[in-house]
Amino acid sequence: MQRGPIEAGLGWCCKEDTGFVGADAVRAVREAGPAEKLVAFEIDGPGIARHGNPIAGGGEVTSGTMSPSLGVGIGMAYVPAERAVPGTGLEIDVRGKMRRAVVMQKPLYRKGS
């Protein structure tokens, strides 16, 4: 699947009126609304999701690690737009085990940590 700046939440840095290569494609996604969105998530319990892990109901992890400041597994994933709301539950297949996760507001850190 092709993804662009609108899906990644970077629409603020694209000005289609400048006529850059791909401006028409970006404009079409902006007007129609993206099918997917890039979200941050926290794993609820043990496990660390990694790039390529599938998400039940659609979606794919783009990155994941253990957060030293939060003490939990965190990551980023593309999910269907309707599942991109903070607080939405996800099920991520981590090496054959389904791990619960929650879509979180970005950024994923605590000040002073």
Biopython code that builds the backbone (N, CA, C, O; Angstrom):
import numpy as np
from Bio.PDB.StructureBuilder import StructureBuilder

atoms = [
    (1, "MET", "N", (0.841, -1.178, 0.000)),
    (1, "MET", "CA", (0.000, 0.000, 0.000)),
    (1, "MET", "C", (0.886, 1.242, 0.000)),
    (1, "MET", "O", (1.891, 1.310, 0.709)),
    (2, "GLN", "N", (0.495, 2.212, -0.804)),
    (2, "GLN", "CA", (1.243, 3.464, -0.834)),
    (2, "GLN", "C", (0.740, 4.388, 0.257)),
    (2, "GLN", "O", (-0.462, 4.505, 0.492)),
    (3, "ARG", "N", (1.674, 5.036, 0.914)),
    (3, "ARG", "CA", (1.336, 5.978, 1.970)),
    (3, "ARG", "C", (2.060, 7.284, 1.708)),
    (3, "ARG", "O", (3.173, 7.303, 1.182)),
    (4, "GLY", "N", (1.421, 8.357, 2.076)),
    (4, "GLY", "CA", (2.008, 9.662, 1.839)),
    (4, "GLY", "C", (1.961, 10.532, 3.082)),
    (4, "GLY", "O", (1.717, 10.039, 4.183)),
    (5, "PRO", "N", (2.192, 11.818, 2.909)),
    (5, "PRO", "CA", (2.269, 12.722, 4.050)),
    (5, "PRO", "C", (0.954, 12.885, 4.804)),
    (5, "PRO", "O", (0.976, 13.124, 6.012)),
    (6, "ILE", "N", (-0.168, 12.766, 4.148)),
    (6, "ILE", "CA", (-1.453, 12.930, 4.833)),
    (6, "ILE", "C", (-1.667, 11.771, 5.796)),
    (6, "ILE", "O", (-2.064, 11.993, 6.940)),
    (7, "GLU", "N", (-1.415, 10.553, 5.365)),
    (7, "GLU", "CA", (-1.553, 9.381, 6.228)),
    (7, "GLU", "C", (-0.607, 9.460, 7.424)),
    (7, "GLU", "O", (-0.944, 9.003, 8.516)),
    (8, "ALA", "N", (0.566, 10.035, 7.221)),
    (8, "ALA", "CA", (1.574, 10.136, 8.279)),
    (8, "ALA", "C", (1.353, 11.330, 9.205)),
    (8, "ALA", "O", (2.120, 11.529, 10.148)),
    (9, "GLY", "N", (0.310, 12.129, 8.946)),
    (9, "GLY", "CA", (0.053, 13.293, 9.793)),
    (9, "GLY", "C", (0.952, 14.475, 9.476)),
    (9, "GLY", "O", (1.149, 15.356, 10.313)),
    (10, "LEU", "N", (1.496, 14.492, 8.264)),
    (10, "LEU", "CA", (2.419, 15.559, 7.875)),
    (10, "LEU", "C", (1.832, 16.501, 6.826)),
    (10, "LEU", "O", (2.565, 17.169, 6.097)),
    (11, "GLY", "N", (0.514, 16.544, 6.761)),
    (11, "GLY", "CA", (-0.143, 17.410, 5.787)),
    (11, "GLY", "C", (0.201, 18.872, 5.956)),
    (11, "GLY", "O", (0.140, 19.641, 4.996)),
    (12, "TRP", "N", (0.565, 19.267, 7.171)),
    (12, "TRP", "CA", (0.917, 20.660, 7.448)),
    (12, "TRP", "C", (2.131, 21.124, 6.644)),
    (12, "TRP", "O", (2.311, 22.323, 6.436)),
    (13, "CYS", "N", (2.958, 20.194, 6.195)),
    (13, "CYS", "CA", (4.169, 20.607, 5.473)),
    (13, "CYS", "C", (4.020, 20.477, 3.954)),
    (13, "CYS", "O", (5.001, 20.618, 3.224)),
    (14, "CYS", "N", (2.812, 20.211, 3.477)),
    (14, "CYS", "CA", (2.577, 20.068, 2.036)),
    (14, "CYS", "C", (1.641, 21.156, 1.552)),
    (14, "CYS", "O", (0.521, 21.295, 2.044)),
    (15, "LYS", "N", (2.102, 21.914, 0.599)),
    (15, "LYS", "CA", (1.289, 22.953, -0.011)),
    (15, "LYS", "C", (1.106, 22.587, -1.479)),
    (15, "LYS", "O", (1.952, 22.882, -2.323)),
    (16, "GLU", "N", (-0.024, 21.934, -1.762)),
    (16, "GLU", "CA", (-0.272, 21.423, -3.107)),
    (16, "GLU", "C", (-0.244, 22.514, -4.171)),
    (16, "GLU", "O", (0.080, 22.241, -5.327)),
    (17, "ASP", "N", (-0.578, 23.742, -3.797)),
    (17, "ASP", "CA", (-0.608, 24.844, -4.766)),
    (17, "ASP", "C", (0.769, 25.165, -5.340)),
    (17, "ASP", "O", (0.860, 25.879, -6.338)),
    (18, "THR", "N", (1.842, 24.654, -4.734)),
    (18, "THR", "CA", (3.179, 24.911, -5.264)),
    (18, "THR", "C", (3.483, 24.038, -6.470)),
    (18, "THR", "O", (4.452, 24.291, -7.186)),
    (19, "GLY", "N", (2.666, 23.004, -6.708)),
    (19, "GLY", "CA", (2.827, 22.179, -7.899)),
    (19, "GLY", "C", (3.941, 21.155, -7.830)),
    (19, "GLY", "O", (4.454, 20.745, -8.872)),
    (20, "PHE", "N", (4.333, 20.728, -6.643)),
    (20, "PHE", "CA", (5.382, 19.716, -6.540)),
    (20, "PHE", "C", (4.931, 18.399, -7.167)),
    (20, "PHE", "O", (3.734, 18.160, -7.329)),
    (21, "VAL", "N", (5.889, 17.552, -7.515)),
    (21, "VAL", "CA", (5.577, 16.251, -8.091)),
    (21, "VAL", "C", (4.786, 15.462, -7.051)),
    (21, "VAL", "O", (5.258, 15.272, -5.930)),
    (22, "GLY", "N", (3.607, 15.009, -7.405)),
    (22, "GLY", "CA", (2.754, 14.268, -6.491)),
    (22, "GLY", "C", (1.705, 15.135, -5.811)),
    (22, "GLY", "O", (0.927, 14.631, -5.001)),
    (23, "ALA", "N", (1.666, 16.428, -6.121)),
    (23, "ALA", "CA", (0.713, 17.338, -5.478)),
    (23, "ALA", "C", (-0.728, 16.898, -5.705)),
    (23, "ALA", "O", (-1.558, 16.999, -4.802)),
    (24, "ASP", "N", (-1.029, 16.413, -6.899)),
    (24, "ASP", "CA", (-2.407, 15.980, -7.188)),
    (24, "ASP", "C", (-2.802, 14.785, -6.331)),
    (24, "ASP", "O", (-3.939, 14.707, -5.866)),
    (25, "ALA", "N", (-1.887, 13.864, -6.119)),
    (25, "ALA", "CA", (-2.167, 12.690, -5.280)),
    (25, "ALA", "C", (-2.379, 13.107, -3.827)),
    (25, "ALA", "O", (-3.286, 12.606, -3.163)),
    (26, "VAL", "N", (-1.554, 14.013, -3.336)),
    (26, "VAL", "CA", (-1.703, 14.492, -1.959)),
    (26, "VAL", "C", (-3.031, 15.228, -1.804)),
    (26, "VAL", "O", (-3.732, 15.039, -0.810)),
    (27, "ARG", "N", (-3.379, 16.063, -2.778)),
    (27, "ARG", "CA", (-4.650, 16.796, -2.737)),
    (27, "ARG", "C", (-5.832, 15.831, -2.703)),
    (27, "ARG", "O", (-6.787, 16.045, -1.955)),
    (28, "ALA", "N", (-5.775, 14.779, -3.502)),
    (28, "ALA", "CA", (-6.871, 13.811, -3.549)),
    (28, "ALA", "C", (-7.062, 13.111, -2.201)),
    (28, "ALA", "O", (-8.195, 12.916, -1.762)),
    (29, "VAL", "N", (-5.975, 12.739, -1.551)),
    (29, "VAL", "CA", (-6.075, 12.086, -0.239)),
    (29, "VAL", "C", (-6.586, 13.075, 0.801)),
    (29, "VAL", "O", (-7.430, 12.728, 1.627)),
    (30, "ARG", "N", (-6.086, 14.291, 0.765)),
    (30, "ARG", "CA", (-6.531, 15.307, 1.730)),
    (30, "ARG", "C", (-8.040, 15.533, 1.601)),
    (30, "ARG", "O", (-8.748, 15.618, 2.605)),
    (31, "GLU", "N", (-8.527, 15.628, 0.361)),
    (31, "GLU", "CA", (-9.948, 15.894, 0.134)),
    (31, "GLU", "C", (-10.829, 14.699, 0.490)),
    (31, "GLU", "O", (-11.908, 14.879, 1.054)),
    (32, "ALA", "N", (-10.391, 13.494, 0.172)),
    (32, "ALA", "CA", (-11.184, 12.292, 0.436)),
    (32, "ALA", "C", (-11.032, 11.798, 1.869)),
    (32, "ALA", "O", (-11.901, 11.093, 2.382)),
    (33, "GLY", "N", (-9.938, 12.165, 2.508)),
    (33, "GLY", "CA", (-9.623, 11.632, 3.834)),
    (33, "GLY", "C", (-8.789, 10.370, 3.671)),
    (33, "GLY", "O", (-9.054, 9.566, 2.778)),
    (34, "PRO", "N", (-7.790, 10.186, 4.518)),
    (34, "PRO", "CA", (-6.913, 9.026, 4.386)),
    (34, "PRO", "C", (-7.608, 7.735, 4.809)),
    (34, "PRO", "O", (-8.447, 7.737, 5.709)),
    (35, "ALA", "N", (-7.250, 6.642, 4.154)),
    (35, "ALA", "CA", (-7.771, 5.320, 4.528)),
    (35, "ALA", "C", (-7.090, 4.834, 5.800)),
    (35, "ALA", "O", (-7.685, 4.100, 6.589)),
    (36, "GLU", "N", (-5.837, 5.247, 5.996)),
    (36, "GLU", "CA", (-5.058, 4.846, 7.168)),
    (36, "GLU", "C", (-4.432, 6.085, 7.792)),
    (36, "GLU", "O", (-4.298, 7.132, 7.158)),
    (37, "LYS", "N", (-4.050, 5.927, 9.072)),
    (37, "LYS", "CA", (-3.320, 6.997, 9.757)),
    (37, "LYS", "C", (-2.200, 6.373, 10.577)),
    (37, "LYS", "O", (-2.311, 5.245, 11.057)),
    (38, "LEU", "N", (-1.121, 7.131, 10.726)),
    (38, "LEU", "CA", (-0.001, 6.715, 11.554)),
    (38, "LEU", "C", (-0.302, 7.104, 12.998)),
    (38, "LEU", "O", (-0.567, 8.270, 13.291)),
    (39, "VAL", "N", (-0.260, 6.124, 13.896)),
    (39, "VAL", "CA", (-0.580, 6.368, 15.302)),
    (39, "VAL", "C", (0.548, 5.869, 16.198)),
    (39, "VAL", "O", (1.348, 5.017, 15.811)),
    (40, "ALA", "N", (0.586, 6.420, 17.392)),
    (40, "ALA", "CA", (1.475, 5.926, 18.442)),
    (40, "ALA", "C", (0.670, 4.952, 19.293)),
    (40, "ALA", "O", (-0.542, 5.104, 19.443)),
    (41, "PHE", "N", (1.351, 3.946, 19.853)),
    (41, "PHE", "CA", (0.647, 3.006, 20.727)),
    (41, "PHE", "C", (1.547, 2.580, 21.877)),
    (41, "PHE", "O", (2.772, 2.682, 21.812)),
    (42, "GLU", "N", (0.895, 2.099, 22.937)),
    (42, "GLU", "CA", (1.576, 1.475, 24.077)),
    (42, "GLU", "C", (1.072, 0.052, 24.190)),
    (42, "GLU", "O", (-0.127, -0.197, 24.059)),
    (43, "ILE", "N", (1.975, -0.883, 24.432)),
    (43, "ILE", "CA", (1.598, -2.270, 24.679)),
    (43, "ILE", "C", (1.080, -2.366, 26.116)),
    (43, "ILE", "O", (1.678, -1.818, 27.041)),
    (44, "ASP", "N", (-0.027, -3.062, 26.284)),
    (44, "ASP", "CA", (-0.618, -3.266, 27.608)),
    (44, "ASP", "C", (-0.147, -4.623, 28.127)),
    (44, "ASP", "O", (-0.800, -5.641, 27.896)),
    (45, "GLY", "N", (0.976, -4.635, 28.822)),
    (45, "GLY", "CA", (1.538, -5.875, 29.333)),
    (45, "GLY", "C", (2.896, -6.146, 28.716)),
    (45, "GLY", "O", (3.526, -5.239, 28.172)),
    (46, "PRO", "N", (3.356, -7.400, 28.796)),
    (46, "PRO", "CA", (4.689, -7.722, 28.269)),
    (46, "PRO", "C", (4.695, -7.767, 26.732)),
    (46, "PRO", "O", (3.657, -7.919, 26.089)),
    (47, "GLY", "N", (5.879, -7.630, 26.183)),
    (47, "GLY", "CA", (6.045, -7.741, 24.733)),
    (47, "GLY", "C", (6.437, -6.430, 24.098)),
    (47, "GLY", "O", (6.107, -5.350, 24.588)),
    (48, "ILE", "N", (7.151, -6.550, 22.995)),
    (48, "ILE", "CA", (7.573, -5.387, 22.224)),
    (48, "ILE", "C", (7.230, -5.657, 20.771)),
    (48, "ILE", "O", (7.741, -6.604, 20.173)),
    (49, "ALA", "N", (6.375, -4.836, 20.208)),
    (49, "ALA", "CA", (6.025, -4.961, 18.798)),
    (49, "ALA", "C", (7.200, -4.471, 17.957)),
    (49, "ALA", "O", (7.941, -3.573, 18.357)),
    (50, "ARG", "N", (7.351, -5.077, 16.792)),
    (50, "ARG", "CA", (8.439, -4.707, 15.878)),
    (50, "ARG", "C", (7.890, -4.422, 14.484)),
    (50, "ARG", "O", (6.763, -4.786, 14.149)),
    (51, "HIS", "N", (8.717, -3.765, 13.690)),
    (51, "HIS", "CA", (8.374, -3.428, 12.306)),
    (51, "HIS", "C", (7.803, -4.651, 11.585)),
    (51, "HIS", "O", (8.389, -5.733, 11.619)),
    (52, "GLY", "N", (6.674, -4.466, 10.945)),
    (52, "GLY", "CA", (6.057, -5.530, 10.152)),
    (52, "GLY", "C", (5.045, -6.374, 10.894)),
    (52, "GLY", "O", (4.322, -7.145, 10.263)),
    (53, "ASN", "N", (4.961, -6.259, 12.231)),
    (53, "ASN", "CA", (3.962, -7.037, 12.960)),
    (53, "ASN", "C", (2.566, -6.612, 12.512)),
    (53, "ASN", "O", (2.261, -5.420, 12.481)),
    (54, "PRO", "N", (1.703, -7.594, 12.161)),
    (54, "PRO", "CA", (0.347, -7.257, 11.726)),
    (54, "PRO", "C", (-0.562, -6.915, 12.904)),
    (54, "PRO", "O", (-0.351, -7.370, 14.028)),
    (55, "ILE", "N", (-1.573, -6.107, 12.616)),
    (55, "ILE", "CA", (-2.556, -5.712, 13.616)),
    (55, "ILE", "C", (-3.894, -6.312, 13.208)),
    (55, "ILE", "O", (-4.328, -6.162, 12.066)),
    (56, "ALA", "N", (-4.543, -6.991, 14.145)),
    (56, "ALA", "CA", (-5.847, -7.593, 13.876)),
    (56, "ALA", "C", (-6.832, -6.514, 13.441)),
    (56, "ALA", "O", (-6.891, -5.447, 14.052)),
    (57, "GLY", "N", (-7.591, -6.779, 12.410)),
    (57, "GLY", "CA", (-8.549, -5.811, 11.901)),
    (57, "GLY", "C", (-7.957, -4.832, 10.917)),
    (57, "GLY", "O", (-8.644, -3.919, 10.458)),
    (58, "GLY", "N", (-6.685, -5.009, 10.583)),
    (58, "GLY", "CA", (-6.025, -4.149, 9.610)),
    (58, "GLY", "C", (-4.976, -3.267, 10.237)),
    (58, "GLY", "O", (-5.162, -2.723, 11.325)),
    (59, "GLY", "N", (-3.888, -3.137, 9.545)),
    (59, "GLY", "CA", (-2.814, -2.276, 10.000)),
    (59, "GLY", "C", (-1.506, -3.018, 10.152)),
    (59, "GLY", "O", (-1.454, -4.247, 10.092)),
    (60, "GLU", "N", (-0.445, -2.243, 10.351)),
    (60, "GLU", "CA", (0.896, -2.808, 10.431)),
    (60, "GLU", "C", (1.789, -1.905, 11.274)),
    (60, "GLU", "O", (1.758, -0.682, 11.143)),
    (61, "VAL", "N", (2.580, -2.524, 12.135)),
    (61, "VAL", "CA", (3.534, -1.796, 12.964)),
    (61, "VAL", "C", (4.679, -1.304, 12.081)),
    (61, "VAL", "O", (5.187, -2.045, 11.240)),
    (62, "THR", "N", (5.080, -0.051, 12.280)),
    (62, "THR", "CA", (6.218, 0.501, 11.544)),
    (62, "THR", "C", (7.479, 0.520, 12.389)),
    (62, "THR", "O", (8.588, 0.455, 11.859)),
    (63, "SER", "N", (7.312, 0.610, 13.718)),
    (63, "SER", "CA", (8.460, 0.601, 14.621)),
    (63, "SER", "C", (7.988, 0.306, 16.031)),
    (63, "SER", "O", (6.834, 0.560, 16.379)),
    (64, "GLY", "N", (8.890, -0.231, 16.838)),
    (64, "GLY", "CA", (8.547, -0.507, 18.223)),
    (64, "GLY", "C", (9.799, -0.720, 19.050)),
    (64, "GLY", "O", (10.833, -1.143, 18.534)),
    (65, "THR", "N", (9.698, -0.421, 20.344)),
    (65, "THR", "CA", (10.814, -0.568, 21.258)),
    (65, "THR", "C", (10.294, -0.543, 22.688)),
    (65, "THR", "O", (9.095, -0.381, 22.918)),
    (66, "MET", "N", (11.190, -0.704, 23.636)),
    (66, "MET", "CA", (10.858, -0.547, 25.047)),
    (66, "MET", "C", (11.170, 0.895, 25.423)),
    (66, "MET", "O", (12.280, 1.370, 25.186)),
    (67, "SER", "N", (10.212, 1.584, 25.998)),
    (67, "SER", "CA", (10.426, 2.963, 26.408)),
    (67, "SER", "C", (11.117, 2.992, 27.765)),
    (67, "SER", "O", (10.558, 2.506, 28.748)),
    (68, "PRO", "N", (12.315, 3.550, 27.838)),
    (68, "PRO", "CA", (12.998, 3.620, 29.133)),
    (68, "PRO", "C", (12.313, 4.584, 30.101)),
    (68, "PRO", "O", (12.395, 4.395, 31.314)),
    (69, "SER", "N", (11.644, 5.606, 29.587)),
    (69, "SER", "CA", (11.005, 6.566, 30.486)),
    (69, "SER", "C", (9.614, 6.117, 30.932)),
    (69, "SER", "O", (9.167, 6.484, 32.018)),
    (70, "LEU", "N", (8.931, 5.331, 30.107)),
    (70, "LEU", "CA", (7.592, 4.868, 30.456)),
    (70, "LEU", "C", (7.586, 3.456, 31.035)),
    (70, "LEU", "O", (6.663, 3.080, 31.758)),
    (71, "GLY", "N", (8.620, 2.675, 30.716)),
    (71, "GLY", "CA", (8.710, 1.314, 31.215)),
    (71, "GLY", "C", (7.768, 0.328, 30.540)),
    (71, "GLY", "O", (7.468, -0.728, 31.098)),
    (72, "VAL", "N", (7.299, 0.667, 29.340)),
    (72, "VAL", "CA", (6.402, -0.214, 28.576)),
    (72, "VAL", "C", (6.843, -0.252, 27.125)),
    (72, "VAL", "O", (7.613, 0.596, 26.675)),
    (73, "GLY", "N", (6.346, -1.249, 26.395)),
    (73, "GLY", "CA", (6.592, -1.316, 24.962)),
    (73, "GLY", "C", (5.769, -0.241, 24.265)),
    (73, "GLY", "O", (4.585, -0.069, 24.553)),
    (74, "ILE", "N", (6.402, 0.478, 23.351)),
    (74, "ILE", "CA", (5.727, 1.527, 22.589)),
    (74, "ILE", "C", (6.035, 1.330, 21.116)),
    (74, "ILE", "O", (6.913, 0.546, 20.757)),
    (75, "GLY", "N", (5.316, 2.037, 20.268)),
    (75, "GLY", "CA", (5.604, 1.966, 18.848)),
    (75, "GLY", "C", (4.708, 2.873, 18.033)),
    (75, "GLY", "O", (3.907, 3.648, 18.556)),
    (76, "MET", "N", (4.879, 2.741, 16.736)),
    (76, "MET", "CA", (4.077, 3.464, 15.754)),
    (76, "MET", "C", (3.517, 2.436, 14.786)),
    (76, "MET", "O", (4.149, 1.416, 14.511)),
    (77, "ALA", "N", (2.314, 2.717, 14.268)),
    (77, "ALA", "CA", (1.681, 1.793, 13.337)),
    (77, "ALA", "C", (0.711, 2.541, 12.444)),
    (77, "ALA", "O", (0.137, 3.558, 12.832)),
    (78, "TYR", "N", (0.542, 2.018, 11.242)),
    (78, "TYR", "CA", (-0.533, 2.493, 10.378)),
    (78, "TYR", "C", (-1.747, 1.635, 10.670)),
    (78, "TYR", "O", (-1.671, 0.406, 10.640)),
    (79, "VAL", "N", (-2.877, 2.287, 10.956)),
    (79, "VAL", "CA", (-4.131, 1.593, 11.225)),
    (79, "VAL", "C", (-5.233, 2.241, 10.387)),
    (79, "VAL", "O", (-5.080, 3.379, 9.943)),
    (80, "PRO", "N", (-6.358, 1.520, 10.162)),
    (80, "PRO", "CA", (-7.477, 2.153, 9.468)),
    (80, "PRO", "C", (-7.867, 3.449, 10.186)),
    (80, "PRO", "O", (-7.856, 3.511, 11.415)),
    (81, "ALA", "N", (-8.209, 4.475, 9.417)),
    (81, "ALA", "CA", (-8.471, 5.809, 9.964)),
    (81, "ALA", "C", (-9.488, 5.792, 11.101)),
    (81, "ALA", "O", (-9.355, 6.556, 12.058)),
    (82, "GLU", "N", (-10.492, 4.941, 11.011)),
    (82, "GLU", "CA", (-11.517, 4.911, 12.056)),
    (82, "GLU", "C", (-11.003, 4.326, 13.375)),
    (82, "GLU", "O", (-11.667, 4.451, 14.404)),
    (83, "ARG", "N", (-9.825, 3.688, 13.353)),
    (83, "ARG", "CA", (-9.239, 3.109, 14.567)),
    (83, "ARG", "C", (-8.076, 3.944, 15.093)),
    (83, "ARG", "O", (-7.326, 3.484, 15.953)),
    (84, "ALA", "N", (-7.918, 5.163, 14.586)),
    (84, "ALA", "CA", (-6.773, 5.998, 14.929)),
    (84, "ALA", "C", (-7.026, 6.948, 16.104)),
    (84, "ALA", "O", (-6.187, 7.800, 16.394)),
    (85, "VAL", "N", (-8.146, 6.817, 16.768)),
    (85, "VAL", "CA", (-8.503, 7.703, 17.869)),
    (85, "VAL", "C", (-7.782, 7.257, 19.149)),
    (85, "VAL", "O", (-7.817, 6.074, 19.488)),
    (86, "PRO", "N", (-7.124, 8.190, 19.869)),
    (86, "PRO", "CA", (-6.487, 7.808, 21.130)),
    (86, "PRO", "C", (-7.473, 7.097, 22.057)),
    (86, "PRO", "O", (-8.626, 7.503, 22.197)),
    (87, "GLY", "N", (-6.990, 6.031, 22.682)),
    (87, "GLY", "CA", (-7.822, 5.221, 23.559)),
    (87, "GLY", "C", (-8.367, 3.970, 22.891)),
    (87, "GLY", "O", (-8.884, 3.082, 23.569)),
    (88, "THR", "N", (-8.257, 3.888, 21.566)),
    (88, "THR", "CA", (-8.742, 2.725, 20.829)),
    (88, "THR", "C", (-7.832, 1.527, 21.099)),
    (88, "THR", "O", (-6.608, 1.652, 21.063)),
    (89, "GLY", "N", (-8.422, 0.389, 21.365)),
    (89, "GLY", "CA", (-7.661, -0.831, 21.598)),
    (89, "GLY", "C", (-7.218, -1.484, 20.305)),
    (89, "GLY", "O", (-7.937, -1.457, 19.306)),
    (90, "LEU", "N", (-6.032, -2.071, 20.328)),
    (90, "LEU", "CA", (-5.483, -2.805, 19.187)),
    (90, "LEU", "C", (-5.033, -4.174, 19.666)),
    (90, "LEU", "O", (-4.739, -4.354, 20.848)),
    (91, "GLU", "N", (-4.977, -5.135, 18.760)),
    (91, "GLU", "CA", (-4.406, -6.459, 19.020)),
    (91, "GLU", "C", (-3.283, -6.642, 18.011)),
    (91, "GLU", "O", (-3.531, -6.675, 16.806)),
    (92, "ILE", "N", (-2.053, -6.759, 18.491)),
    (92, "ILE", "CA", (-0.876, -6.854, 17.624)),
    (92, "ILE", "C", (-0.295, -8.257, 17.734)),
    (92, "ILE", "O", (-0.090, -8.770, 18.834)),
    (93, "ASP", "N", (-0.032, -8.870, 16.587)),
    (93, "ASP", "CA", (0.580, -10.199, 16.540)),
    (93, "ASP", "C", (2.094, -10.035, 16.693)),
    (93, "ASP", "O", (2.790, -9.627, 15.762)),
    (94, "VAL", "N", (2.585, -10.365, 17.892)),
    (94, "VAL", "CA", (4.018, -10.271, 18.183)),
    (94, "VAL", "C", (4.564, -11.694, 18.249)),
    (94, "VAL", "O", (4.379, -12.388, 19.248)),
    (95, "ARG", "N", (5.227, -12.120, 17.201)),
    (95, "ARG", "CA", (5.809, -13.466, 17.104)),
    (95, "ARG", "C", (4.820, -14.563, 17.475)),
    (95, "ARG", "O", (5.141, -15.475, 18.237)),
    (96, "GLY", "N", (3.612, -14.461, 16.926)),
    (96, "GLY", "CA", (2.610, -15.506, 17.128)),
    (96, "GLY", "C", (1.738, -15.343, 18.355)),
    (96, "GLY", "O", (0.810, -16.127, 18.552)),
    (97, "LYS", "N", (2.008, -14.348, 19.186)),
    (97, "LYS", "CA", (1.175, -14.081, 20.366)),
    (97, "LYS", "C", (0.477, -12.746, 20.183)),
    (97, "LYS", "O", (1.102, -11.750, 19.820)),
    (98, "MET", "N", (-0.814, -12.736, 20.438)),
    (98, "MET", "CA", (-1.561, -11.490, 20.329)),
    (98, "MET", "C", (-1.325, -10.657, 21.588)),
    (98, "MET", "O", (-1.539, -11.124, 22.707)),
    (99, "ARG", "N", (-0.886, -9.432, 21.386)),
    (99, "ARG", "CA", (-0.605, -8.508, 22.485)),
    (99, "ARG", "C", (-1.577, -7.330, 22.388)),
    (99, "ARG", "O", (-1.802, -6.778, 21.311)),
    (100, "ARG", "N", (-2.136, -6.965, 23.515)),
    (100, "ARG", "CA", (-3.038, -5.817, 23.543)),
    (100, "ARG", "C", (-2.223, -4.531, 23.547)),
    (100, "ARG", "O", (-1.159, -4.443, 24.161)),
    (101, "ALA", "N", (-2.753, -3.543, 22.846)),
    (101, "ALA", "CA", (-2.127, -2.224, 22.799)),
    (101, "ALA", "C", (-3.230, -1.170, 22.778)),
    (101, "ALA", "O", (-4.393, -1.476, 22.513)),
    (102, "VAL", "N", (-2.855, 0.052, 23.055)),
    (102, "VAL", "CA", (-3.799, 1.167, 23.064)),
    (102, "VAL", "C", (-3.205, 2.306, 22.244)),
    (102, "VAL", "O", (-2.037, 2.656, 22.413)),
    (103, "VAL", "N", (-4.013, 2.883, 21.354)),
    (103, "VAL", "CA", (-3.594, 4.062, 20.597)),
    (103, "VAL", "C", (-3.435, 5.208, 21.587)),
    (103, "VAL", "O", (-4.317, 5.467, 22.405)),
    (104, "MET", "N", (-2.295, 5.890, 21.500)),
    (104, "MET", "CA", (-1.971, 6.973, 22.428)),
    (104, "MET", "C", (-1.780, 8.289, 21.680)),
    (104, "MET", "O", (-1.525, 8.319, 20.476)),
    (105, "GLN", "N", (-1.913, 9.372, 22.439)),
    (105, "GLN", "CA", (-1.611, 10.696, 21.923)),
    (105, "GLN", "C", (-0.102, 10.836, 21.805)),
    (105, "GLN", "O", (0.622, 10.375, 22.688)),
    (106, "LYS", "N", (0.394, 11.459, 20.739)),
    (106, "LYS", "CA", (1.816, 11.716, 20.611)),
    (106, "LYS", "C", (2.150, 13.028, 21.314)),
    (106, "LYS", "O", (1.297, 13.913, 21.386)),
    (107, "PRO", "N", (3.336, 13.172, 21.821)),
    (107, "PRO", "CA", (4.477, 12.266, 21.860)),
    (107, "PRO", "C", (4.381, 11.307, 23.046)),
    (107, "PRO", "O", (3.665, 11.556, 24.016)),
    (108, "LEU", "N", (5.123, 10.206, 22.937)),
    (108, "LEU", "CA", (5.093, 9.179, 23.975)),
    (108, "LEU", "C", (6.260, 9.356, 24.944)),
    (108, "LEU", "O", (7.255, 8.636, 24.861)),
    (109, "TYR", "N", (6.138, 10.289, 25.838)),
    (109, "TYR", "CA", (7.137, 10.462, 26.896)),
    (109, "TYR", "C", (6.501, 11.269, 28.016)),
    (109, "TYR", "O", (5.460, 11.900, 27.834)),
    (110, "ARG", "N", (7.129, 11.239, 29.149)),
    (110, "ARG", "CA", (6.709, 12.060, 30.283)),
    (110, "ARG", "C", (7.776, 13.126, 30.506)),
    (110, "ARG", "O", (8.969, 12.827, 30.535)),
    (111, "LYS", "N", (7.341, 14.353, 30.662)),
    (111, "LYS", "CA", (8.301, 15.423, 30.942)),
    (111, "LYS", "C", (9.015, 15.142, 32.245)),
    (111, "LYS", "O", (8.401, 14.722, 33.226)),
    (112, "GLY", "N", (10.301, 15.373, 32.250)),
    (112, "GLY", "CA", (11.100, 15.158, 33.449)),
    (112, "GLY", "C", (11.586, 13.733, 33.613)),
    (112, "GLY", "O", (12.258, 13.416, 34.595)),
    (113, "SER", "N", (11.258, 12.870, 32.666)),
    (113, "SER", "CA", (11.703, 11.458, 32.760)),
    (113, "SER", "C", (12.997, 11.260, 32.021)),
    (113, "SER", "O", (13.525, 10.149, 31.987)),
]
sb = StructureBuilder()
sb.init_structure("model")
sb.init_model(0)
sb.init_chain("A")
sb.init_seg("    ")
for serial, (resi, resn, name, xyz) in enumerate(atoms, 1):
    if name == "N":
        sb.init_residue(resn, " ", resi, " ")
    sb.init_atom(name, np.array(xyz, "f"), 0.0, 1.0, " ", f" {name:<3s}", serial, name[0])
structure = sb.get_structure()
